[in-house]
Amino acid sequence: MKNFTFRYGDGAVSVPLNEENILAELHGNRVPAVADIPAALKEAVEAPIDSLPLRDYVRPEDKVCLVVSDMSRFWMRQDKVIPPLLQYLYDACGQKPENIAILVANGTHDGGDEKDLRTLVTDAVYDAVRVVNHDCLADDLVCLGTTPHGTPVWVNPIAARADKVICLGACVHHVMAGFGGGRKSILPGISGMETIKHNHAFSLDPAALRSNPRIGNGKLVDNPLNDDMCEAAALMPSLFMINLVMNAEMQLAEIYAGHFLTSWQAACRAVDRIYRVPVPRKADAIIASCGGYPKDMSLYQGTKTIDNVESGLKMGGTLILIIEARDGGGPAEYFDWIKNLTDGTIEDRLRNHFTIPGYIFFLNCEQAQRYNILLLTDIPAEVVAPMGMKAFSNIDDLLAEADLEGKKLYVIENGSTVIPFVQEA
């Protein structure tokens, strides 16, 4: 037996496993962290992809909107990038603090309080520059037009009326949009609820109650959700993108800047290179952690690990997910969908009143039908039982239920940075 350590919230849990049953310990491919973030940032924005250098793009008299991610993505540690970016805007572009607004791309999430905002941008930046939470339900949103997919694009007025918009985000795999980051800073990041719902409804198969087979982790080609997001971002004039890529240790590894689409596509290729890990075959079982807080703050956020690792698991296999979920399901409505699940109205509600938490809830139920999902979590067992998942507060009880004897398994200490794929023979 060997003890493996998995992050759990702000702490860790030790799990004893029989080494004879382990096919492999999977980690993202090793890529060194950026040693000098200001220097790497300067290099990226002065030699951008398919764009003018930032120093030529932003003029001293411009009103600039800097779009940044919210606390649910603080793992990208944008607090280490925002200060040197602001300093570059001052020094190289002649910008003044009063001409800059930082807009937090909350999407449908609730905006953070002052403490959260100071954490996101640092105290020094918060005290110098206006920092604003995006509200998808605000009554002053501006319509940029309609995408070819029929989505009316309502966005925050600060961005819509800025001379230049700079988006700062991290690129990762995404179960609906193929990859996160990039154009997602606009939709859903700073879009209105109507816009977000119309776009995210492409997650459902129009002909059956199931996820749309055209969406999925790493899928960009012919993904209607992604295509629509790209079309929405294209409606935003004067858009410059800065894309962060994290290594397997969740450290900043690469920065790509420039054109909103091609610079992000370069970041997507880097993410695949770092996170996709070849495996010889699918396993009988996988044990994985989300990587600790904030990755495991809720089921809504933490079950992205299931999206990542299920490609390495046999149908009907056992998935042990170590997820604290201190915030429970996440959005208040997440567990409200249990009523629709149990009374048979979930399709009607999803079709006619689509919400992102509702879809993620539905997706998690789909996954529980495909696999035996066991959670080590703070969530009570009776809460997730209707979804088909089993929850445990004690690792020994969970392992007894899992009955891993004779099962070949993969150990993934950080499931947020690993995408197993079976190599072709």
One Martini backbone bead per residue (centre of mass of N, CA, C, O) as a GRO file, in nm:
protein
  425
    1MET     BB    1   0.099   0.034   0.017
    2LYS     BB    2   0.007   0.380  -0.071
    3ASN     BB    3   0.029   0.717  -0.007
    4PHE     BB    4  -0.192   0.972  -0.117
    5THR     BB    5  -0.204   1.318  -0.203
    6PHE     BB    6  -0.487   1.541  -0.169
    7ARG     BB    7  -0.652   1.809  -0.237
    8TYR     BB    8  -0.863   1.990   0.019
    9GLY     BB    9  -0.913   2.273  -0.021
   10ASP     BB   10  -0.678   2.396   0.215
   11GLY     BB   11  -0.596   2.100   0.220
   12ALA     BB   12  -0.562   1.744   0.294
   13VAL     BB   13  -0.557   1.397   0.171
   14SER     BB   14  -0.511   1.058   0.259
   15VAL     BB   15  -0.455   0.771   0.031
   16PRO     BB   16  -0.479   0.428   0.029
   17LEU     BB   17  -0.298   0.225  -0.216
   18ASN     BB   18  -0.259  -0.025  -0.447
   19GLU     BB   19   0.008  -0.044  -0.654
   20GLU     BB   20  -0.081  -0.290  -0.837
   21ASN     BB   21  -0.344  -0.115  -0.954
   22ILE     BB   22  -0.160   0.098  -1.089
   23LEU     BB   23  -0.109   0.235  -1.397
   24ALA     BB   24  -0.102   0.557  -1.315
   25GLU     BB   25   0.038   0.875  -1.273
   26LEU     BB   26  -0.123   1.179  -1.349
   27HIS     BB   27   0.023   1.450  -1.532
   28GLY     BB   28   0.107   1.716  -1.647
   29ASN     BB   29   0.311   1.857  -1.849
   30ARG     BB   30   0.620   1.981  -1.818
   31VAL     BB   31   0.631   2.334  -1.733
   32PRO     BB   32   0.768   2.614  -1.681
   33ALA     BB   33   0.771   2.886  -1.510
   34VAL     BB   34   0.752   3.208  -1.499
   35ALA     BB   35   1.006   3.417  -1.385
   36ASP     BB   36   0.912   3.697  -1.547
   37ILE     BB   37   0.624   3.853  -1.581
   38PRO     BB   38   0.674   4.140  -1.694
   39ALA     BB   39   0.855   4.040  -1.929
   40ALA     BB   40   0.652   3.843  -2.062
   41LEU     BB   41   0.432   4.050  -2.110
   42LYS     BB   42   0.591   4.245  -2.286
   43GLU     BB   43   0.657   4.045  -2.509
   44ALA     BB   44   0.360   3.981  -2.589
   45VAL     BB   45   0.257   4.290  -2.646
   46GLU     BB   46   0.508   4.356  -2.856
   47ALA     BB   47   0.451   4.047  -2.999
   48PRO     BB   48   0.185   3.996  -3.139
   49ILE     BB   49  -0.098   3.838  -3.272
   50ASP     BB   50  -0.239   3.992  -3.523
   51SER     BB   51  -0.115   4.279  -3.409
   52LEU     BB   52  -0.062   4.543  -3.260
   53PRO     BB   53   0.108   4.679  -3.045
   54LEU     BB   54   0.008   4.805  -2.751
   55ARG     BB   55   0.162   5.084  -2.779
   56ASP     BB   56  -0.005   5.134  -3.063
   57TYR     BB   57  -0.305   5.076  -2.978
   58VAL     BB   58  -0.269   5.262  -2.730
   59ARG     BB   59  -0.370   5.577  -2.636
   60PRO     BB   60  -0.362   5.834  -2.416
   61GLU     BB   61  -0.682   5.923  -2.479
   62ASP     BB   62  -0.796   5.662  -2.408
   63LYS     BB   63  -1.056   5.453  -2.324
   64VAL     BB   64  -1.013   5.188  -2.088
   65CYS     BB   65  -1.101   4.836  -2.084
   66LEU     BB   66  -1.047   4.594  -1.830
   67VAL     BB   67  -1.090   4.250  -1.853
   68VAL     BB   68  -1.169   4.029  -1.582
   69SER     BB   69  -1.175   3.780  -1.369
   70ASP     BB   70  -1.311   3.605  -1.124
   71MET     BB   71  -1.294   3.421  -0.828
   72SER     BB   72  -1.339   3.138  -0.976
   73ARG     BB   73  -1.037   3.227  -1.129
   74PHE     BB   74  -0.791   3.273  -0.921
   75TRP     BB   75  -0.588   3.048  -1.011
   76MET     BB   76  -0.452   3.251  -1.230
   77ARG     BB   77  -0.330   3.500  -1.088
   78GLN     BB   78  -0.391   3.809  -1.187
   79ASP     BB   79  -0.245   3.970  -0.955
   80LYS     BB   80   0.041   3.930  -1.116
   81VAL     BB   81  -0.053   4.095  -1.392
   82ILE     BB   82  -0.200   4.366  -1.354
   83PRO     BB   83   0.022   4.558  -1.250
   84PRO     BB   84   0.215   4.540  -1.503
   85LEU     BB   85  -0.003   4.626  -1.704
   86LEU     BB   86  -0.059   4.906  -1.591
   87GLN     BB   87   0.234   5.005  -1.612
   88TYR     BB   88   0.246   4.981  -1.918
   89LEU     BB   89   0.019   5.181  -1.981
   90TYR     BB   90   0.170   5.417  -1.858
   91ASP     BB   91   0.461   5.401  -1.992
   92ALA     BB   92   0.394   5.309  -2.307
   93CYS     BB   93   0.085   5.459  -2.347
   94GLY     BB   94   0.010   5.714  -2.155
   95GLN     BB   95  -0.164   5.638  -1.927
   96LYS     BB   96  -0.432   5.698  -1.698
   97PRO     BB   97  -0.617   5.600  -1.436
   98GLU     BB   98  -0.884   5.767  -1.520
   99ASN     BB   99  -0.897   5.597  -1.813
  100ILE     BB  100  -0.944   5.338  -1.632
  101ALA     BB  101  -1.130   5.024  -1.639
  102ILE     BB  102  -1.228   4.756  -1.431
  103LEU     BB  103  -1.386   4.453  -1.547
  104VAL     BB  104  -1.579   4.205  -1.408
  105ALA     BB  105  -1.635   3.875  -1.538
  106ASN     BB  106  -1.921   3.723  -1.410
  107GLY     BB  107  -2.158   3.684  -1.570
  108THR     BB  108  -2.386   3.507  -1.358
  109HIS     BB  109  -2.235   3.590  -1.130
  110ASP     BB  110  -2.169   3.717  -0.842
  111GLY     BB  111  -2.039   3.982  -0.713
  112GLY     BB  112  -1.793   4.096  -0.538
  113ASP     BB  113  -1.650   4.237  -0.292
  114GLU     BB  114  -1.403   4.437  -0.193
  115LYS     BB  115  -1.220   4.209  -0.107
  116ASP     BB  116  -1.225   4.057  -0.375
  117LEU     BB  117  -1.124   4.287  -0.556
  118ARG     BB  118  -0.854   4.322  -0.413
  119THR     BB  119  -0.758   4.037  -0.472
  120LEU     BB  120  -0.768   4.048  -0.785
  121VAL     BB  121  -0.592   4.349  -0.819
  122THR     BB  122  -0.510   4.482  -0.571
  123ASP     BB  123  -0.475   4.749  -0.370
  124ALA     BB  124  -0.325   4.948  -0.554
  125VAL     BB  125  -0.523   4.928  -0.791
  126TYR     BB  126  -0.792   4.986  -0.646
  127ASP     BB  127  -0.691   5.282  -0.553
  128ALA     BB  128  -0.641   5.388  -0.870
  129VAL     BB  129  -0.881   5.218  -0.999
  130ARG     BB  130  -1.164   5.140  -1.146
  131VAL     BB  131  -1.386   4.886  -1.004
  132VAL     BB  132  -1.618   4.659  -1.173
  133ASN     BB  133  -1.911   4.490  -1.167
  134HIS     BB  134  -2.075   4.271  -1.348
  135ASP     BB  135  -2.428   4.287  -1.464
  136CYS     BB  136  -2.656   4.083  -1.633
  137LEU     BB  137  -2.926   4.264  -1.513
  138ALA     BB  138  -2.888   4.522  -1.621
  139ASP     BB  139  -3.045   4.831  -1.768
  140ASP     BB  140  -2.758   4.939  -1.943
  141LEU     BB  141  -2.720   4.771  -2.174
  142VAL     BB  142  -2.550   4.697  -2.485
  143CYS     BB  143  -2.614   4.660  -2.827
  144LEU     BB  144  -2.412   4.511  -3.095
  145GLY     BB  145  -2.601   4.273  -3.192
  146THR     BB  146  -2.624   3.983  -3.413
  147THR     BB  147  -2.569   3.671  -3.461
  148PRO     BB  148  -2.582   3.409  -3.684
  149HIS     BB  149  -2.717   3.240  -3.428
  150GLY     BB  150  -2.925   3.465  -3.287
  151THR     BB  151  -2.759   3.642  -3.081
  152PRO     BB  152  -2.804   3.884  -2.860
  153VAL     BB  153  -2.558   4.145  -2.786
  154TRP     BB  154  -2.525   4.212  -2.452
  155VAL     BB  155  -2.336   4.469  -2.283
  156ASN     BB  156  -2.132   4.643  -2.115
  157PRO     BB  157  -2.095   4.988  -2.124
  158ILE     BB  158  -1.793   5.023  -2.067
  159ALA     BB  159  -1.703   4.854  -2.313
  160ALA     BB  160  -1.882   4.972  -2.544
  161ARG     BB  161  -1.751   5.285  -2.481
  162ALA     BB  162  -1.477   5.216  -2.538
  163ASP     BB  163  -1.188   5.246  -2.720
  164LYS     BB  164  -1.056   5.008  -2.544
  165VAL     BB  165  -1.025   4.646  -2.521
  166ILE     BB  166  -0.899   4.439  -2.254
  167CYS     BB  167  -0.833   4.092  -2.221
  168LEU     BB  168  -0.804   3.887  -1.921
  169GLY     BB  169  -0.714   3.535  -1.945
  170ALA     BB  170  -0.772   3.185  -1.916
  171CYS     BB  171  -0.673   2.878  -2.064
  172VAL     BB  172  -0.905   2.604  -2.088
  173HIS     BB  173  -1.085   2.351  -2.056
  174HIS     BB  174  -1.429   2.293  -2.193
  175VAL     BB  175  -1.733   2.123  -2.199
  176MET     BB  176  -1.881   2.334  -2.396
  177ALA     BB  177  -1.653   2.538  -2.551
  178GLY     BB  178  -1.374   2.354  -2.524
  179PHE     BB  179  -1.267   2.647  -2.433
  180GLY     BB  180  -1.148   2.879  -2.245
  181GLY     BB  181  -1.140   3.195  -2.272
  182GLY     BB  182  -1.115   3.470  -2.442
  183ARG     BB  183  -1.426   3.515  -2.572
  184LYS     BB  184  -1.547   3.468  -2.274
  185SER     BB  185  -1.512   3.762  -2.174
  186ILE     BB  186  -1.773   3.840  -2.328
  187LEU     BB  187  -1.895   3.534  -2.379
  188PRO     BB  188  -2.026   3.572  -2.071
  189GLY     BB  189  -1.870   3.786  -1.896
  190ILE     BB  190  -2.025   4.085  -2.024
  191SER     BB  191  -2.312   3.975  -2.045
  192GLY     BB  192  -2.630   3.914  -2.076
  193MET     BB  193  -2.866   3.693  -1.992
  194GLU     BB  194  -2.994   3.655  -2.271
  195THR     BB  195  -2.728   3.592  -2.415
  196ILE     BB  196  -2.634   3.350  -2.244
  197LYS     BB  197  -2.878   3.165  -2.281
  198HIS     BB  198  -2.875   3.143  -2.588
  199ASN     BB  199  -2.592   3.021  -2.606
  200HIS     BB  200  -2.613   2.778  -2.388
  201ALA     BB  201  -2.846   2.618  -2.535
  202PHE     BB  202  -2.638   2.459  -2.725
  203SER     BB  203  -2.587   2.221  -2.514
  204LEU     BB  204  -2.838   2.104  -2.638
  205ASP     BB  205  -3.012   1.872  -2.788
  206PRO     BB  206  -3.273   1.936  -3.005
  207ALA     BB  207  -3.378   1.607  -3.017
  208ALA     BB  208  -3.273   1.556  -2.711
  209LEU     BB  209  -3.216   1.450  -2.376
  210ARG     BB  210  -2.909   1.597  -2.414
  211SER     BB  211  -2.612   1.653  -2.491
  212ASN     BB  212  -2.442   1.801  -2.725
  213PRO     BB  213  -2.231   1.632  -2.948
  214ARG     BB  214  -2.077   1.915  -3.044
  215ILE     BB  215  -1.974   1.922  -2.765
  216GLY     BB  216  -1.665   1.971  -2.569
  217ASN     BB  217  -1.368   1.886  -2.484
  218GLY     BB  218  -1.176   2.052  -2.728
  219LYS     BB  219  -1.422   2.153  -2.897
  220LEU     BB  220  -1.449   2.369  -3.195
  221VAL     BB  221  -1.549   2.230  -3.433
  222ASP     BB  222  -1.880   2.269  -3.472
  223ASN     BB  223  -1.932   2.455  -3.220
  224PRO     BB  224  -2.193   2.654  -3.142
  225LEU     BB  225  -2.095   2.790  -2.887
  226ASN     BB  226  -1.823   2.890  -2.994
  227ASP     BB  227  -1.911   3.034  -3.250
  228ASP     BB  228  -2.092   3.241  -3.103
  229MET     BB  229  -1.871   3.368  -2.927
  230CYS     BB  230  -1.695   3.469  -3.161
  231GLU     BB  231  -1.914   3.649  -3.287
  232ALA     BB  232  -1.948   3.833  -3.041
  233ALA     BB  233  -1.654   3.937  -3.019
  234ALA     BB  234  -1.653   4.064  -3.314
  235LEU     BB  235  -1.851   4.308  -3.219
  236MET     BB  236  -1.608   4.413  -3.068
  237PRO     BB  237  -1.440   4.684  -3.068
  238SER     BB  238  -1.123   4.706  -2.997
  239LEU     BB  239  -0.970   4.410  -2.945
  240PHE     BB  240  -0.759   4.279  -2.680
  241MET     BB  241  -0.563   3.985  -2.605
  242ILE     BB  242  -0.489   3.805  -2.291
  243ASN     BB  243  -0.329   3.485  -2.251
  244LEU     BB  244  -0.332   3.238  -2.007
  245VAL     BB  245  -0.100   2.971  -1.908
  246MET     BB  246  -0.103   2.684  -1.721
  247ASN     BB  247   0.040   2.461  -1.540
  248ALA     BB  248   0.022   2.171  -1.347
  249GLU     BB  249   0.089   2.380  -1.088
  250MET     BB  250  -0.059   2.656  -1.135
  251GLN     BB  251   0.142   2.815  -1.321
  252LEU     BB  252   0.271   3.048  -1.502
  253ALA     BB  253   0.385   2.973  -1.848
  254GLU     BB  254   0.205   3.144  -2.065
  255ILE     BB  255   0.183   3.415  -2.320
  256TYR     BB  256  -0.090   3.545  -2.521
  257ALA     BB  257  -0.119   3.801  -2.775
  258GLY     BB  258  -0.394   3.990  -2.940
  259HIS     BB  259  -0.594   3.858  -3.125
  260PHE     BB  260  -0.890   3.730  -3.015
  261LEU     BB  261  -0.849   3.454  -3.177
  262THR     BB  262  -0.546   3.369  -3.251
  263SER     BB  263  -0.426   3.393  -2.965
  264TRP     BB  264  -0.618   3.186  -2.837
  265GLN     BB  265  -0.549   2.944  -3.019
  266ALA     BB  266  -0.257   2.928  -2.919
  267ALA     BB  267  -0.340   2.864  -2.626
  268CYS     BB  268  -0.491   2.601  -2.684
  269ARG     BB  269  -0.244   2.446  -2.785
  270ALA     BB  270  -0.090   2.468  -2.518
  271VAL     BB  271  -0.294   2.321  -2.340
  272ASP     BB  272  -0.281   2.053  -2.484
  273ARG     BB  273   0.027   2.010  -2.440
  274ILE     BB  274  -0.001   2.005  -2.120
  275TYR     BB  275  -0.280   1.827  -2.048
  276ARG     BB  276  -0.235   1.607  -2.247
  277VAL     BB  277  -0.242   1.250  -2.167
  278PRO     BB  278  -0.114   0.959  -2.232
  279VAL     BB  279  -0.279   0.636  -2.257
  280PRO     BB  280  -0.317   0.291  -2.298
  281ARG     BB  281  -0.597   0.292  -2.129
  282LYS     BB  282  -0.877   0.230  -1.980
  283ALA     BB  283  -1.012   0.244  -1.667
  284ASP     BB  284  -1.185   0.123  -1.389
  285ALA     BB  285  -1.043   0.365  -1.225
  286ILE     BB  286  -1.064   0.694  -1.062
  287ILE     BB  287  -0.853   0.921  -0.877
  288ALA     BB  288  -0.951   1.263  -0.789
  289SER     BB  289  -0.864   1.596  -0.781
  290CYS     BB  290  -0.924   1.942  -0.827
  291GLY     BB  291  -0.688   2.112  -0.644
  292GLY     BB  292  -0.854   2.266  -0.466
  293TYR     BB  293  -0.870   2.575  -0.368
  294PRO     BB  294  -1.117   2.694  -0.592
  295LYS     BB  295  -1.180   2.431  -0.761
  296ASP     BB  296  -1.359   2.300  -0.492
  297MET     BB  297  -1.602   2.500  -0.402
  298SER     BB  298  -1.793   2.329  -0.605
  299LEU     BB  299  -1.976   2.153  -0.823
  300TYR     BB  300  -1.987   2.360  -1.050
  301GLN     BB  301  -1.669   2.369  -1.056
  302GLY     BB  302  -1.543   2.073  -0.979
  303THR     BB  303  -1.679   1.892  -1.216
  304LYS     BB  304  -1.460   1.954  -1.432
  305THR     BB  305  -1.295   1.703  -1.365
  306ILE     BB  306  -1.481   1.504  -1.497
  307ASP     BB  307  -1.456   1.616  -1.780
  308ASN     BB  308  -1.150   1.553  -1.802
  309VAL     BB  309  -1.119   1.230  -1.695
  310GLU     BB  310  -1.335   1.043  -1.848
  311SER     BB  311  -1.150   0.958  -2.098
  312GLY     BB  312  -1.001   0.732  -1.883
  313LEU     BB  313  -1.290   0.583  -1.853
  314LYS     BB  314  -1.490   0.339  -1.820
  315MET     BB  315  -1.782   0.229  -1.870
  316GLY     BB  316  -1.895   0.200  -1.536
  317GLY     BB  317  -1.693   0.320  -1.375
  318THR     BB  318  -1.487   0.449  -1.114
  319LEU     BB  319  -1.531   0.773  -0.950
  320ILE     BB  320  -1.307   0.955  -0.749
  321LEU     BB  321  -1.397   1.261  -0.581
  322ILE     BB  322  -1.207   1.531  -0.448
  323ILE     BB  323  -1.451   1.755  -0.287
  324GLU     BB  324  -1.545   1.984  -0.077
  325ALA     BB  325  -1.771   2.203  -0.123
  326ARG     BB  326  -1.835   2.466   0.062
  327ASP     BB  327  -2.069   2.576  -0.159
  328GLY     BB  328  -2.175   2.326  -0.271
  329GLY     BB  329  -2.325   2.379  -0.573
  330GLY     BB  330  -2.330   2.702  -0.557
  331PRO     BB  331  -2.559   2.799  -0.696
  332ALA     BB  332  -2.868   2.805  -0.562
  333GLU     BB  333  -3.014   2.643  -0.809
  334TYR     BB  334  -2.875   2.375  -0.849
  335PHE     BB  335  -3.053   2.196  -0.637
  336ASP     BB  336  -3.339   2.280  -0.748
  337TRP     BB  337  -3.332   2.062  -0.991
  338ILE     BB  338  -3.429   1.808  -0.840
  339LYS     BB  339  -3.728   1.845  -0.877
  340ASN     BB  340  -3.724   1.813  -1.191
  341LEU     BB  341  -3.598   1.533  -1.190
  342THR     BB  342  -3.822   1.382  -1.011
  343ASP     BB  343  -4.088   1.505  -1.187
  344GLY     BB  344  -4.006   1.528  -1.511
  345THR     BB  345  -3.930   1.863  -1.586
  346ILE     BB  346  -3.637   1.919  -1.699
  347GLU     BB  347  -3.676   1.963  -2.002
  348ASP     BB  348  -3.872   2.196  -1.998
  349ARG     BB  349  -3.692   2.389  -1.834
  350LEU     BB  350  -3.441   2.386  -2.018
  351ARG     BB  351  -3.581   2.479  -2.281
  352ASN     BB  352  -3.744   2.745  -2.143
  353HIS     BB  353  -3.518   2.789  -1.876
  354PHE     BB  354  -3.224   2.835  -1.927
  355THR     BB  355  -2.934   2.741  -1.732
  356ILE     BB  356  -2.624   2.685  -1.625
  357PRO     BB  357  -2.670   2.533  -1.358
  358GLY     BB  358  -2.877   2.341  -1.485
  359TYR     BB  359  -2.685   2.207  -1.687
  360ILE     BB  360  -2.469   2.108  -1.491
  361PHE     BB  361  -2.658   1.930  -1.338
  362PHE     BB  362  -2.737   1.753  -1.579
  363LEU     BB  363  -2.451   1.659  -1.649
  364ASN     BB  364  -2.396   1.518  -1.376
  365CYS     BB  365  -2.622   1.310  -1.419
  366GLU     BB  366  -2.509   1.185  -1.673
  367GLN     BB  367  -2.242   1.090  -1.541
  368ALA     BB  368  -2.386   0.906  -1.323
  369GLN     BB  369  -2.484   0.703  -1.551
  370ARG     BB  370  -2.187   0.619  -1.655
  371TYR     BB  371  -2.093   0.628  -1.346
  372ASN     BB  372  -1.932   0.562  -1.037
  373ILE     BB  373  -1.987   0.823  -0.810
  374LEU     BB  374  -1.749   0.929  -0.562
  375LEU     BB  375  -1.757   1.147  -0.277
  376LEU     BB  376  -1.532   1.363  -0.116
  377THR     BB  377  -1.726   1.557   0.117
  378ASP     BB  378  -1.938   1.812   0.266
  379ILE     BB  379  -2.170   1.688   0.136
  380PRO     BB  380  -2.450   1.543   0.183
  381ALA     BB  381  -2.567   1.244   0.072
  382GLU     BB  382  -2.878   1.323   0.032
  383VAL     BB  383  -2.833   1.549  -0.183
  384VAL     BB  384  -2.693   1.360  -0.425
  385ALA     BB  385  -2.863   1.099  -0.465
  386PRO     BB  386  -3.067   1.186  -0.698
  387MET     BB  387  -2.814   1.203  -0.911
  388GLY     BB  388  -2.626   0.924  -0.847
  389MET     BB  389  -2.455   0.999  -0.606
  390LYS     BB  390  -2.185   0.946  -0.365
  391ALA     BB  391  -2.133   1.049  -0.027
  392PHE     BB  392  -1.836   1.134   0.176
  393SER     BB  393  -1.648   1.205   0.491
  394ASN     BB  394  -1.490   0.924   0.463
  395ILE     BB  395  -1.239   0.744   0.316
  396ASP     BB  396  -1.293   0.456   0.421
  397ASP     BB  397  -1.587   0.437   0.331
  398LEU     BB  398  -1.535   0.487   0.034
  399LEU     BB  399  -1.339   0.247  -0.021
  400ALA     BB  400  -1.540   0.029   0.055
  401GLU     BB  401  -1.741   0.100  -0.174
  402ALA     BB  402  -1.539   0.081  -0.421
  403ASP     BB  403  -1.378  -0.175  -0.446
  404LEU     BB  404  -1.053  -0.191  -0.580
  405GLU     BB  405  -1.009  -0.478  -0.609
  406GLY     BB  406  -0.859  -0.546  -0.922
  407LYS     BB  407  -0.851  -0.252  -1.010
  408LYS     BB  408  -0.767  -0.037  -1.260
  409LEU     BB  409  -0.582   0.272  -1.202
  410TYR     BB  410  -0.594   0.624  -1.180
  411VAL     BB  411  -0.384   0.891  -1.062
  412ILE     BB  412  -0.515   1.231  -0.986
  413GLU     BB  413  -0.413   1.513  -0.818
  414ASN     BB  414  -0.499   1.714  -1.080
  415GLY     BB  415  -0.789   1.734  -1.268
  416SER     BB  416  -0.757   2.035  -1.393
  417THR     BB  417  -0.466   1.928  -1.566
  418VAL     BB  418  -0.612   1.659  -1.699
  419ILE     BB  419  -0.615   1.475  -2.024
  420PRO     BB  420  -0.698   1.179  -2.113
  421PHE     BB  421  -0.556   0.971  -2.383
  422VAL     BB  422  -0.589   0.727  -2.613
  423GLN     BB  423  -0.375   0.555  -2.783
  424GLU     BB  424  -0.305   0.453  -3.076
  425ALA     BB  425  -0.209   0.144  -3.222
   0.00000   0.00000   0.00000
